Amino acid sequence: WLSHLEAFETILNHVLALTAPVQHDAGIKAQQKIREDPKHVLSDKARTTMQNWPSVFTGISVISNRTTPPHRDTGGSIYDFDILASTGTHKKATLHIQDTGLKFGYQPGVVVVLLGKLLRHSVPSWSGGERVCYAHFMRGNVLDRYSHQKRSWIYLSDYPDVVLP
């Protein structure tokens, strides 16, 4: 399963590196520390999974053919972005961001970068086929413990090469 996701995850890793470089770096540092396993706490299966884990994110949830009620994600930090990747054969779906009143088309191929712990979001329905969402998230406690990298809000000044009109 993980090997089939490698190219897809590489793209999403780059999306995070562009949108939240500090979070991306924290994810890489945390995973490197976990892979080192100096206290030998990882089982053989966990070690193999970590060696083959293609994502900078600490977790991926697969949501298949179900609605998602309004919610805020747990376990992350309010500063950390989630990436939601919509796949499947469905023809129509809408991602609602309740706290902003915004709604976005959420067909297959759409990728959303979202502060999931901060903003309530949902997908109340879909039509025209199978719906699969790969929800990528970071566990704040994992990043805090293993990356030792302070994460905060992202500002435009974090991107000095961006030319503004």
Buried (B, 14 or more C-beta within 10 A) or exposed (E): EBEEBEEBBEEBBEBBBEBBEBBBBBBBBBBEBBEEEEEEEBEEEEBEEBEEBBBBBBBBEEBEEEEBEEEBBEBBBEBBBBBBBBBBEBEEBBBBBBEEEEEBEBBBEBBBBBBBBBBBBBBEEBEEEEBBBBBBBBBBEBBBEBBEBEBEEBEEEEEEEEEEE
